[in-house]
Amino acid sequence: MDPVCCESSSWMETAQVEKLPRGSNQPFYQVLVDVHEDPNLLVAYVAEDNLLTPEPPNKGQFDHPYISFLFYGMDAAGDFIPIKQLREKYNRPRHEIPLEPDDEGNDDA
């Protein structure tokens, strides 16, 4: 996350950043793009004003070739578990909702 837009003036003009409610003076994010939405676009630089949350969140339907490089998988809530390097970069602790153990944690069947 960049606290303000770090792209060039020409990029901001092409992206019409000045037409956004907060312009370039807002957080901008590098986001992974769902390959089902646009198979030719893998990563996008997006202003916070342009971020949308799907209603309701569609857990488990996101497909991207970088997922296996950036995340360990998903927790019981369907949230991605970031790899150590991402957690360290953004100073975030590891937090996930554990999967329910089967029959009191017994692996024997």
Biopython code that builds the backbone (N, CA, C, O; Angstrom):
import numpy as np
from Bio.PDB.StructureBuilder import StructureBuilder

atoms = [
    (1, "MET", "N", (0.842, -1.168, 0.000)),
    (1, "MET", "CA", (0.000, 0.000, 0.000)),
    (1, "MET", "C", (0.887, 1.230, 0.000)),
    (1, "MET", "O", (1.819, 1.344, 0.796)),
    (2, "ASP", "N", (0.587, 2.138, -0.894)),
    (2, "ASP", "CA", (1.259, 3.436, -0.929)),
    (2, "ASP", "C", (0.313, 4.460, -0.303)),
    (2, "ASP", "O", (-0.870, 4.479, -0.646)),
    (3, "PRO", "N", (0.795, 5.310, 0.602)),
    (3, "PRO", "CA", (-0.098, 6.291, 1.240)),
    (3, "PRO", "C", (-0.680, 7.311, 0.259)),
    (3, "PRO", "O", (-1.749, 7.869, 0.506)),
    (4, "VAL", "N", (0.016, 7.553, -0.844)),
    (4, "VAL", "CA", (-0.459, 8.420, -1.934)),
    (4, "VAL", "C", (-0.043, 7.767, -3.247)),
    (4, "VAL", "O", (0.767, 6.840, -3.248)),
    (5, "CYS", "N", (-0.583, 8.238, -4.354)),
    (5, "CYS", "CA", (-0.238, 7.673, -5.658)),
    (5, "CYS", "C", (1.235, 7.912, -5.971)),
    (5, "CYS", "O", (1.719, 9.040, -5.882)),
    (6, "CYS", "N", (1.940, 6.852, -6.336)),
    (6, "CYS", "CA", (3.371, 6.938, -6.643)),
    (6, "CYS", "C", (3.654, 6.814, -8.137)),
    (6, "CYS", "O", (4.811, 6.700, -8.542)),
    (7, "GLU", "N", (2.621, 6.836, -8.943)),
    (7, "GLU", "CA", (2.808, 6.735, -10.388)),
    (7, "GLU", "C", (3.118, 8.104, -10.989)),
    (7, "GLU", "O", (2.985, 9.133, -10.326)),
    (8, "SER", "N", (3.529, 8.097, -12.242)),
    (8, "SER", "CA", (3.891, 9.334, -12.945)),
    (8, "SER", "C", (2.656, 10.196, -13.220)),
    (8, "SER", "O", (1.521, 9.725, -13.150)),
    (9, "SER", "N", (2.905, 11.449, -13.528)),
    (9, "SER", "CA", (1.815, 12.376, -13.876)),
    (9, "SER", "C", (1.047, 11.890, -15.099)),
    (9, "SER", "O", (-0.177, 12.008, -15.155)),
    (10, "SER", "N", (1.770, 11.339, -16.083)),
    (10, "SER", "CA", (1.088, 10.856, -17.289)),
    (10, "SER", "C", (0.198, 9.650, -16.965)),
    (10, "SER", "O", (-0.896, 9.527, -17.517)),
    (11, "TRP", "N", (0.658, 8.758, -16.072)),
    (11, "TRP", "CA", (-0.171, 7.620, -15.665)),
    (11, "TRP", "C", (-1.422, 8.124, -14.953)),
    (11, "TRP", "O", (-2.528, 7.661, -15.232)),
    (12, "MET", "N", (-1.247, 9.079, -14.030)),
    (12, "MET", "CA", (-2.393, 9.619, -13.291)),
    (12, "MET", "C", (-3.392, 10.291, -14.231)),
    (12, "MET", "O", (-4.602, 10.208, -14.020)),
    (13, "GLU", "N", (-2.886, 10.952, -15.264)),
    (13, "GLU", "CA", (-3.775, 11.595, -16.236)),
    (13, "GLU", "C", (-4.556, 10.546, -17.017)),
    (13, "GLU", "O", (-5.766, 10.682, -17.197)),
    (14, "THR", "N", (-3.871, 9.498, -17.484)),
    (14, "THR", "CA", (-4.529, 8.418, -18.224)),
    (14, "THR", "C", (-5.570, 7.715, -17.357)),
    (14, "THR", "O", (-6.653, 7.377, -17.835)),
    (15, "ALA", "N", (-5.243, 7.494, -16.080)),
    (15, "ALA", "CA", (-6.150, 6.812, -15.154)),
    (15, "ALA", "C", (-7.217, 7.747, -14.586)),
    (15, "ALA", "O", (-8.088, 7.308, -13.835)),
    (16, "GLN", "N", (-7.157, 9.019, -14.937)),
    (16, "GLN", "CA", (-8.109, 10.036, -14.483)),
    (16, "GLN", "C", (-8.200, 10.108, -12.957)),
    (16, "GLN", "O", (-9.284, 10.215, -12.385)),
    (17, "VAL", "N", (-7.041, 10.046, -12.325)),
    (17, "VAL", "CA", (-6.965, 10.080, -10.865)),
    (17, "VAL", "C", (-7.547, 11.377, -10.312)),
    (17, "VAL", "O", (-8.149, 11.371, -9.239)),
    (18, "GLU", "N", (-7.377, 12.482, -11.025)),
    (18, "GLU", "CA", (-7.866, 13.780, -10.531)),
    (18, "GLU", "C", (-9.391, 13.829, -10.433)),
    (18, "GLU", "O", (-9.933, 14.691, -9.741)),
    (19, "LYS", "N", (-10.092, 12.915, -11.116)),
    (19, "LYS", "CA", (-11.558, 12.878, -11.056)),
    (19, "LYS", "C", (-12.079, 12.100, -9.850)),
    (19, "LYS", "O", (-13.275, 12.134, -9.563)),
    (20, "LEU", "N", (-11.194, 11.400, -9.144)),
    (20, "LEU", "CA", (-11.605, 10.658, -7.954)),
    (20, "LEU", "C", (-11.888, 11.633, -6.815)),
    (20, "LEU", "O", (-11.295, 12.711, -6.774)),
    (21, "PRO", "N", (-12.778, 11.281, -5.893)),
    (21, "PRO", "CA", (-13.096, 12.189, -4.783)),
    (21, "PRO", "C", (-11.871, 12.687, -4.016)),
    (21, "PRO", "O", (-11.821, 13.854, -3.628)),
    (22, "ARG", "N", (-10.887, 11.819, -3.795)),
    (22, "ARG", "CA", (-9.690, 12.225, -3.052)),
    (22, "ARG", "C", (-8.469, 12.381, -3.947)),
    (22, "ARG", "O", (-7.365, 12.604, -3.451)),
    (23, "GLY", "N", (-8.651, 12.268, -5.246)),
    (23, "GLY", "CA", (-7.541, 12.446, -6.173)),
    (23, "GLY", "C", (-6.379, 11.511, -5.886)),
    (23, "GLY", "O", (-6.580, 10.332, -5.593)),
    (24, "SER", "N", (-5.159, 12.040, -5.969)),
    (24, "SER", "CA", (-3.960, 11.221, -5.735)),
    (24, "SER", "C", (-3.574, 11.174, -4.262)),
    (24, "SER", "O", (-2.665, 10.434, -3.887)),
    (25, "ASN", "N", (-4.252, 11.951, -3.426)),
    (25, "ASN", "CA", (-3.930, 12.025, -1.997)),
    (25, "ASN", "C", (-4.763, 11.024, -1.197)),
    (25, "ASN", "O", (-5.553, 11.401, -0.332)),
    (26, "GLN", "N", (-4.570, 9.752, -1.503)),
    (26, "GLN", "CA", (-5.267, 8.655, -0.835)),
    (26, "GLN", "C", (-4.432, 7.402, -1.007)),
    (26, "GLN", "O", (-3.542, 7.379, -1.858)),
    (27, "PRO", "N", (-4.686, 6.358, -0.228)),
    (27, "PRO", "CA", (-3.928, 5.116, -0.408)),
    (27, "PRO", "C", (-4.177, 4.490, -1.783)),
    (27, "PRO", "O", (-5.292, 4.507, -2.305)),
    (28, "PHE", "N", (-3.109, 3.941, -2.343)),
    (28, "PHE", "CA", (-3.174, 3.176, -3.588)),
    (28, "PHE", "C", (-2.629, 1.783, -3.304)),
    (28, "PHE", "O", (-1.673, 1.629, -2.543)),
    (29, "TYR", "N", (-3.231, 0.777, -3.911)),
    (29, "TYR", "CA", (-2.905, -0.615, -3.624)),
    (29, "TYR", "C", (-2.518, -1.365, -4.894)),
    (29, "TYR", "O", (-3.060, -1.111, -5.970)),
    (30, "GLN", "N", (-1.569, -2.296, -4.751)),
    (30, "GLN", "CA", (-1.286, -3.276, -5.795)),
    (30, "GLN", "C", (-2.220, -4.446, -5.503)),
    (30, "GLN", "O", (-2.109, -5.065, -4.445)),
    (31, "VAL", "N", (-3.121, -4.758, -6.398)),
    (31, "VAL", "CA", (-4.093, -5.821, -6.158)),
    (31, "VAL", "C", (-3.995, -6.896, -7.236)),
    (31, "VAL", "O", (-3.671, -6.614, -8.389)),
    (32, "LEU", "N", (-4.282, -8.129, -6.837)),
    (32, "LEU", "CA", (-4.358, -9.235, -7.784)),
    (32, "LEU", "C", (-5.727, -9.190, -8.448)),
    (32, "LEU", "O", (-6.741, -8.985, -7.781)),
    (33, "VAL", "N", (-5.752, -9.381, -9.749)),
    (33, "VAL", "CA", (-6.999, -9.343, -10.509)),
    (33, "VAL", "C", (-7.448, -10.776, -10.778)),
    (33, "VAL", "O", (-6.653, -11.606, -11.219)),
    (34, "ASP", "N", (-8.702, -11.060, -10.516)),
    (34, "ASP", "CA", (-9.268, -12.382, -10.771)),
    (34, "ASP", "C", (-9.174, -12.670, -12.268)),
    (34, "ASP", "O", (-9.662, -11.889, -13.084)),
    (35, "VAL", "N", (-8.548, -13.792, -12.627)),
    (35, "VAL", "CA", (-8.368, -14.114, -14.046)),
    (35, "VAL", "C", (-9.696, -14.336, -14.765)),
    (35, "VAL", "O", (-9.750, -14.269, -15.993)),
    (36, "HIS", "N", (-10.770, -14.600, -14.016)),
    (36, "HIS", "CA", (-12.087, -14.732, -14.644)),
    (36, "HIS", "C", (-12.633, -13.366, -15.051)),
    (36, "HIS", "O", (-13.441, -13.268, -15.975)),
    (37, "GLU", "N", (-12.194, -12.313, -14.361)),
    (37, "GLU", "CA", (-12.621, -10.950, -14.702)),
    (37, "GLU", "C", (-11.852, -10.423, -15.912)),
    (37, "GLU", "O", (-12.437, -9.821, -16.813)),
    (38, "ASP", "N", (-10.529, -10.655, -15.927)),
    (38, "ASP", "CA", (-9.693, -10.197, -17.042)),
    (38, "ASP", "C", (-8.462, -11.093, -17.118)),
    (38, "ASP", "O", (-7.517, -10.894, -16.355)),
    (39, "PRO", "N", (-8.448, -12.077, -18.022)),
    (39, "PRO", "CA", (-7.326, -13.018, -18.099)),
    (39, "PRO", "C", (-6.008, -12.383, -18.534)),
    (39, "PRO", "O", (-4.953, -13.000, -18.382)),
    (40, "ASN", "N", (-6.046, -11.159, -19.072)),
    (40, "ASN", "CA", (-4.824, -10.497, -19.528)),
    (40, "ASN", "C", (-4.215, -9.570, -18.488)),
    (40, "ASN", "O", (-3.108, -9.068, -18.681)),
    (41, "LEU", "N", (-4.918, -9.338, -17.398)),
    (41, "LEU", "CA", (-4.460, -8.411, -16.369)),
    (41, "LEU", "C", (-4.263, -9.176, -15.068)),
    (41, "LEU", "O", (-5.229, -9.682, -14.496)),
    (42, "LEU", "N", (-3.008, -9.267, -14.590)),
    (42, "LEU", "CA", (-2.728, -10.021, -13.372)),
    (42, "LEU", "C", (-2.679, -9.140, -12.129)),
    (42, "LEU", "O", (-3.132, -9.545, -11.059)),
    (43, "VAL", "N", (-2.128, -7.929, -12.272)),
    (43, "VAL", "CA", (-1.973, -7.019, -11.138)),
    (43, "VAL", "C", (-2.433, -5.630, -11.572)),
    (43, "VAL", "O", (-2.195, -5.215, -12.707)),
    (44, "ALA", "N", (-3.091, -4.920, -10.667)),
    (44, "ALA", "CA", (-3.538, -3.555, -10.963)),
    (44, "ALA", "C", (-3.156, -2.634, -9.806)),
    (44, "ALA", "O", (-3.093, -3.062, -8.654)),
    (45, "TYR", "N", (-2.905, -1.381, -10.123)),
    (45, "TYR", "CA", (-2.616, -0.338, -9.135)),
    (45, "TYR", "C", (-3.909, 0.453, -8.976)),
    (45, "TYR", "O", (-4.357, 1.107, -9.917)),
    (46, "VAL", "N", (-4.508, 0.395, -7.789)),
    (46, "VAL", "CA", (-5.872, 0.882, -7.614)),
    (46, "VAL", "C", (-5.970, 1.877, -6.465)),
    (46, "VAL", "O", (-5.425, 1.652, -5.385)),
    (47, "ALA", "N", (-6.672, 2.980, -6.711)),
    (47, "ALA", "CA", (-6.957, 3.962, -5.663)),
    (47, "ALA", "C", (-7.981, 3.387, -4.693)),
    (47, "ALA", "O", (-8.868, 2.629, -5.085)),
    (48, "GLU", "N", (-7.848, 3.754, -3.435)),
    (48, "GLU", "CA", (-8.797, 3.274, -2.432)),
    (48, "GLU", "C", (-10.238, 3.637, -2.808)),
    (48, "GLU", "O", (-11.156, 2.859, -2.552)),
    (49, "ASP", "N", (-10.443, 4.810, -3.412)),
    (49, "ASP", "CA", (-11.787, 5.213, -3.848)),
    (49, "ASP", "C", (-12.390, 4.233, -4.851)),
    (49, "ASP", "O", (-13.613, 4.157, -4.972)),
    (50, "ASN", "N", (-11.563, 3.488, -5.567)),
    (50, "ASN", "CA", (-12.057, 2.557, -6.587)),
    (50, "ASN", "C", (-12.195, 1.120, -6.101)),
    (50, "ASN", "O", (-12.621, 0.255, -6.866)),
    (51, "LEU", "N", (-11.847, 0.847, -4.853)),
    (51, "LEU", "CA", (-11.975, -0.511, -4.340)),
    (51, "LEU", "C", (-13.431, -0.823, -4.024)),
    (51, "LEU", "O", (-14.143, 0.001, -3.450)),
    (52, "LEU", "N", (-13.862, -2.012, -4.401)),
    (52, "LEU", "CA", (-15.221, -2.466, -4.142)),
    (52, "LEU", "C", (-15.179, -3.798, -3.421)),
    (52, "LEU", "O", (-14.308, -4.625, -3.690)),
    (53, "THR", "N", (-16.104, -4.010, -2.518)),
    (53, "THR", "CA", (-16.252, -5.294, -1.847)),
    (53, "THR", "C", (-17.440, -5.997, -2.474)),
    (53, "THR", "O", (-18.530, -5.427, -2.533)),
    (54, "PRO", "N", (-17.255, -7.232, -2.947)),
    (54, "PRO", "CA", (-18.397, -7.942, -3.528)),
    (54, "PRO", "C", (-19.459, -8.209, -2.463)),
    (54, "PRO", "O", (-19.130, -8.468, -1.306)),
    (55, "GLU", "N", (-20.702, -8.148, -2.844)),
    (55, "GLU", "CA", (-21.813, -8.405, -1.921)),
    (55, "GLU", "C", (-22.553, -9.651, -2.345)),
    (55, "GLU", "O", (-23.033, -9.675, -3.479)),
    (56, "PRO", "N", (-22.687, -10.665, -1.560)),
    (56, "PRO", "CA", (-21.841, -10.960, -0.400)),
    (56, "PRO", "C", (-20.487, -11.447, -0.883)),
    (56, "PRO", "O", (-20.357, -11.872, -2.031)),
    (57, "PRO", "N", (-19.459, -11.391, -0.011)),
    (57, "PRO", "CA", (-18.139, -11.870, -0.445)),
    (57, "PRO", "C", (-18.232, -13.297, -0.977)),
    (57, "PRO", "O", (-18.822, -14.171, -0.342)),
    (58, "ASN", "N", (-17.652, -13.517, -2.129)),
    (58, "ASN", "CA", (-17.702, -14.811, -2.795)),
    (58, "ASN", "C", (-16.430, -15.583, -2.472)),
    (58, "ASN", "O", (-15.508, -15.629, -3.288)),
    (59, "LYS", "N", (-16.372, -16.185, -1.300)),
    (59, "LYS", "CA", (-15.184, -16.907, -0.843)),
    (59, "LYS", "C", (-14.945, -18.144, -1.710)),
    (59, "LYS", "O", (-15.882, -18.861, -2.061)),
    (60, "GLY", "N", (-13.706, -18.374, -2.040)),
    (60, "GLY", "CA", (-13.337, -19.579, -2.759)),
    (60, "GLY", "C", (-13.456, -19.496, -4.272)),
    (60, "GLY", "O", (-13.136, -20.472, -4.952)),
    (61, "GLN", "N", (-13.897, -18.389, -4.825)),
    (61, "GLN", "CA", (-14.065, -18.280, -6.262)),
    (61, "GLN", "C", (-12.950, -17.500, -6.944)),
    (61, "GLN", "O", (-12.939, -17.390, -8.171)),
    (62, "PHE", "N", (-12.006, -16.953, -6.169)),
    (62, "PHE", "CA", (-10.931, -16.138, -6.732)),
    (62, "PHE", "C", (-9.856, -17.036, -7.329)),
    (62, "PHE", "O", (-9.390, -17.966, -6.671)),
    (63, "ASP", "N", (-9.461, -16.767, -8.563)),
    (63, "ASP", "CA", (-8.460, -17.587, -9.238)),
    (63, "ASP", "C", (-7.353, -16.675, -9.762)),
    (63, "ASP", "O", (-7.618, -15.704, -10.471)),
    (64, "HIS", "N", (-6.106, -17.002, -9.405)),
    (64, "HIS", "CA", (-4.970, -16.191, -9.832)),
    (64, "HIS", "C", (-3.706, -17.044, -9.766)),
    (64, "HIS", "O", (-3.541, -17.817, -8.822)),
    (65, "PRO", "N", (-2.806, -16.921, -10.752)),
    (65, "PRO", "CA", (-1.593, -17.748, -10.746)),
    (65, "PRO", "C", (-0.618, -17.423, -9.612)),
    (65, "PRO", "O", (0.244, -18.249, -9.309)),
    (66, "TYR", "N", (-0.719, -16.254, -8.975)),
    (66, "TYR", "CA", (0.214, -15.892, -7.900)),
    (66, "TYR", "C", (-0.238, -16.359, -6.515)),
    (66, "TYR", "O", (0.526, -16.245, -5.557)),
    (67, "ILE", "N", (-1.448, -16.876, -6.388)),
    (67, "ILE", "CA", (-1.973, -17.253, -5.070)),
    (67, "ILE", "C", (-1.033, -18.211, -4.350)),
    (67, "ILE", "O", (-0.765, -18.035, -3.161)),
    (68, "SER", "N", (-0.533, -19.214, -5.049)),
    (68, "SER", "CA", (0.322, -20.214, -4.391)),
    (68, "SER", "C", (1.674, -19.643, -3.976)),
    (68, "SER", "O", (2.359, -20.240, -3.145)),
    (69, "PHE", "N", (2.073, -18.499, -4.537)),
    (69, "PHE", "CA", (3.334, -17.860, -4.157)),
    (69, "PHE", "C", (3.167, -16.894, -2.989)),
    (69, "PHE", "O", (4.131, -16.616, -2.276)),
    (70, "LEU", "N", (1.970, -16.384, -2.786)),
    (70, "LEU", "CA", (1.731, -15.343, -1.782)),
    (70, "LEU", "C", (0.979, -15.823, -0.543)),
    (70, "LEU", "O", (1.002, -15.165, 0.497)),
    (71, "PHE", "N", (0.308, -16.981, -0.660)),
    (71, "PHE", "CA", (-0.522, -17.453, 0.448)),
    (71, "PHE", "C", (-0.302, -18.944, 0.691)),
    (71, "PHE", "O", (-0.026, -19.709, -0.232)),
    (72, "TYR", "N", (-0.434, -19.338, 1.975)),
    (72, "TYR", "CA", (-0.340, -20.749, 2.343)),
    (72, "TYR", "C", (-1.597, -21.507, 1.953)),
    (72, "TYR", "O", (-1.547, -22.718, 1.737)),
    (73, "GLY", "N", (-2.686, -20.834, 1.862)),
    (73, "GLY", "CA", (-3.985, -21.440, 1.594)),
    (73, "GLY", "C", (-5.050, -20.591, 2.248)),
    (73, "GLY", "O", (-4.870, -19.389, 2.444)),
    (74, "MET", "N", (-6.171, -21.228, 2.587)),
    (74, "MET", "CA", (-7.279, -20.502, 3.214)),
    (74, "MET", "C", (-7.568, -21.091, 4.584)),
    (74, "MET", "O", (-7.371, -22.282, 4.822)),
    (75, "ASP", "N", (-8.045, -20.225, 5.487)),
    (75, "ASP", "CA", (-8.433, -20.715, 6.806)),
    (75, "ASP", "C", (-9.902, -21.134, 6.773)),
    (75, "ASP", "O", (-10.534, -21.114, 5.717)),
    (76, "ALA", "N", (-10.442, -21.513, 7.931)),
    (76, "ALA", "CA", (-11.817, -22.007, 8.004)),
    (76, "ALA", "C", (-12.842, -20.950, 7.611)),
    (76, "ALA", "O", (-13.944, -21.291, 7.182)),
    (77, "ALA", "N", (-12.491, -19.668, 7.750)),
    (77, "ALA", "CA", (-13.405, -18.582, 7.375)),
    (77, "ALA", "C", (-13.330, -18.268, 5.884)),
    (77, "ALA", "O", (-14.118, -17.466, 5.384)),
    (78, "GLY", "N", (-12.388, -18.891, 5.163)),
    (78, "GLY", "CA", (-12.229, -18.626, 3.739)),
    (78, "GLY", "C", (-11.296, -17.476, 3.436)),
    (78, "GLY", "O", (-11.242, -17.007, 2.299)),
    (79, "ASP", "N", (-10.549, -17.005, 4.448)),
    (79, "ASP", "CA", (-9.586, -15.919, 4.247)),
    (79, "ASP", "C", (-8.228, -16.495, 3.876)),
    (79, "ASP", "O", (-7.833, -17.540, 4.394)),
    (80, "PHE", "N", (-7.511, -15.821, 2.980)),
    (80, "PHE", "CA", (-6.180, -16.266, 2.591)),
    (80, "PHE", "C", (-5.200, -16.056, 3.740)),
    (80, "PHE", "O", (-5.277, -15.052, 4.449)),
    (81, "ILE", "N", (-4.279, -17.001, 3.925)),
    (81, "ILE", "CA", (-3.239, -16.917, 4.949)),
    (81, "ILE", "C", (-1.955, -16.491, 4.254)),
    (81, "ILE", "O", (-1.376, -17.276, 3.503)),
    (82, "PRO", "N", (-1.489, -15.240, 4.492)),
    (82, "PRO", "CA", (-0.301, -14.742, 3.788)),
    (82, "PRO", "C", (0.977, -15.443, 4.228)),
    (82, "PRO", "O", (1.099, -15.876, 5.374)),
    (83, "ILE", "N", (1.927, -15.550, 3.303)),
    (83, "ILE", "CA", (3.221, -16.139, 3.628)),
    (83, "ILE", "C", (3.981, -15.212, 4.580)),
    (83, "ILE", "O", (3.618, -14.048, 4.753)),
    (84, "LYS", "N", (5.024, -15.738, 5.183)),
    (84, "LYS", "CA", (5.804, -14.999, 6.174)),
    (84, "LYS", "C", (6.332, -13.672, 5.626)),
    (84, "LYS", "O", (6.282, -12.659, 6.324)),
    (85, "GLN", "N", (6.832, -13.661, 4.400)),
    (85, "GLN", "CA", (7.399, -12.446, 3.819)),
    (85, "GLN", "C", (6.360, -11.325, 3.723)),
    (85, "GLN", "O", (6.687, -10.164, 3.971)),
    (86, "LEU", "N", (5.133, -11.649, 3.373)),
    (86, "LEU", "CA", (4.079, -10.629, 3.315)),
    (86, "LEU", "C", (3.737, -10.116, 4.707)),
    (86, "LEU", "O", (3.564, -8.914, 4.908)),
    (87, "ARG", "N", (3.640, -11.033, 5.669)),
    (87, "ARG", "CA", (3.334, -10.608, 7.044)),
    (87, "ARG", "C", (4.427, -9.698, 7.578)),
    (87, "ARG", "O", (4.134, -8.701, 8.236)),
    (88, "GLU", "N", (5.693, -10.031, 7.300)),
    (88, "GLU", "CA", (6.805, -9.201, 7.770)),
    (88, "GLU", "C", (6.818, -7.849, 7.060)),
    (88, "GLU", "O", (7.057, -6.820, 7.694)),
    (89, "LYS", "N", (6.567, -7.843, 5.766)),
    (89, "LYS", "CA", (6.567, -6.582, 5.008)),
    (89, "LYS", "C", (5.528, -5.610, 5.551)),
    (89, "LYS", "O", (5.789, -4.412, 5.659)),
    (90, "TYR", "N", (4.362, -6.122, 5.890)),
    (90, "TYR", "CA", (3.274, -5.262, 6.359)),
    (90, "TYR", "C", (3.112, -5.295, 7.880)),
    (90, "TYR", "O", (2.131, -4.786, 8.422)),
    (91, "ASN", "N", (4.094, -5.905, 8.563)),
    (91, "ASN", "CA", (4.111, -5.943, 10.027)),
    (91, "ASN", "C", (2.785, -6.456, 10.591)),
    (91, "ASN", "O", (2.173, -5.823, 11.452)),
    (92, "ARG", "N", (2.358, -7.608, 10.092)),
    (92, "ARG", "CA", (1.096, -8.204, 10.524)),
    (92, "ARG", "C", (1.362, -9.571, 11.133)),
    (92, "ARG", "O", (2.148, -10.343, 10.585)),
    (93, "PRO", "N", (0.721, -9.887, 12.256)),
    (93, "PRO", "CA", (0.891, -11.216, 12.843)),
    (93, "PRO", "C", (0.127, -12.265, 12.033)),
    (93, "PRO", "O", (-0.794, -11.946, 11.281)),
    (94, "ARG", "N", (0.530, -13.507, 12.205)),
    (94, "ARG", "CA", (-0.219, -14.587, 11.560)),
    (94, "ARG", "C", (-1.515, -14.769, 12.325)),
    (94, "ARG", "O", (-1.514, -14.922, 13.547)),
    (95, "HIS", "N", (-2.605, -14.751, 11.607)),
    (95, "HIS", "CA", (-3.917, -14.903, 12.226)),
    (95, "HIS", "C", (-4.825, -15.621, 11.245)),
    (95, "HIS", "O", (-5.036, -15.171, 10.118)),
    (96, "GLU", "N", (-5.348, -16.727, 11.690)),
    (96, "GLU", "CA", (-6.332, -17.410, 10.869)),
    (96, "GLU", "C", (-7.286, -18.157, 11.774)),
    (96, "GLU", "O", (-6.965, -18.449, 12.926)),
    (97, "ILE", "N", (-8.437, -18.459, 11.259)),
    (97, "ILE", "CA", (-9.415, -19.240, 12.000)),
    (97, "ILE", "C", (-9.117, -20.700, 11.703)),
    (97, "ILE", "O", (-9.218, -21.136, 10.556)),
    (98, "PRO", "N", (-8.743, -21.474, 12.755)),
    (98, "PRO", "CA", (-8.357, -22.873, 12.514)),
    (98, "PRO", "C", (-9.540, -23.721, 12.059)),
    (98, "PRO", "O", (-10.697, -23.447, 12.378)),
    (99, "LEU", "N", (-9.206, -24.748, 11.312)),
    (99, "LEU", "CA", (-10.211, -25.716, 10.892)),
    (99, "LEU", "C", (-10.645, -26.511, 12.109)),
    (99, "LEU", "O", (-9.852, -26.728, 13.025)),
    (100, "GLU", "N", (-11.887, -26.943, 12.128)),
    (100, "GLU", "CA", (-12.402, -27.742, 13.237)),
    (100, "GLU", "C", (-11.757, -29.127, 13.207)),
    (100, "GLU", "O", (-11.713, -29.768, 12.157)),
    (101, "PRO", "N", (-11.249, -29.598, 14.370)),
    (101, "PRO", "CA", (-10.684, -30.957, 14.395)),
    (101, "PRO", "C", (-11.793, -31.987, 14.202)),
    (101, "PRO", "O", (-12.930, -31.788, 14.628)),
    (102, "ASP", "N", (-11.438, -33.086, 13.554)),
    (102, "ASP", "CA", (-12.429, -34.138, 13.339)),
    (102, "ASP", "C", (-12.512, -35.042, 14.562)),
    (102, "ASP", "O", (-11.484, -35.491, 15.068)),
    (103, "ASP", "N", (-13.700, -35.309, 15.035)),
    (103, "ASP", "CA", (-13.954, -36.225, 16.153)),
    (103, "ASP", "C", (-12.930, -36.105, 17.271)),
    (103, "ASP", "O", (-12.184, -37.049, 17.529)),
    (104, "GLU", "N", (-12.886, -34.973, 17.926)),
    (104, "GLU", "CA", (-12.019, -34.725, 19.074)),
    (104, "GLU", "C", (-10.543, -34.828, 18.719)),
    (104, "GLU", "O", (-9.737, -35.228, 19.558)),
    (105, "GLY", "N", (-10.174, -34.475, 17.495)),
    (105, "GLY", "CA", (-8.779, -34.449, 17.091)),
    (105, "GLY", "C", (-8.176, -35.802, 16.797)),
    (105, "GLY", "O", (-6.956, -35.906, 16.673)),
    (106, "ASN", "N", (-8.963, -36.820, 16.682)),
    (106, "ASN", "CA", (-8.482, -38.164, 16.411)),
    (106, "ASN", "C", (-8.271, -38.349, 14.919)),
    (106, "ASN", "O", (-9.201, -38.180, 14.131)),
    (107, "ASP", "N", (-7.057, -38.695, 14.531)),
    (107, "ASP", "CA", (-6.780, -38.941, 13.121)),
    (107, "ASP", "C", (-7.036, -40.393, 12.738)),
    (107, "ASP", "O", (-7.116, -40.719, 11.554)),
    (108, "ASP", "N", (-7.165, -41.271, 13.738)),
    (108, "ASP", "CA", (-7.393, -42.691, 13.458)),
    (108, "ASP", "C", (-8.833, -42.910, 13.032)),
    (108, "ASP", "O", (-9.753, -42.353, 13.631)),
    (109, "ALA", "N", (-9.031, -43.710, 12.009)),
    (109, "ALA", "CA", (-10.397, -43.978, 11.554)),
    (109, "ALA", "C", (-10.764, -45.412, 11.770)),
    (109, "ALA", "O", (-11.879, -45.820, 11.445)),
]
sb = StructureBuilder()
sb.init_structure("model")
sb.init_model(0)
sb.init_chain("A")
sb.init_seg("    ")
for serial, (resi, resn, name, xyz) in enumerate(atoms, 1):
    if name == "N":
        sb.init_residue(resn, " ", resi, " ")
    sb.init_atom(name, np.array(xyz, "f"), 0.0, 1.0, " ", f" {name:<3s}", serial, name[0])
structure = sb.get_structure()
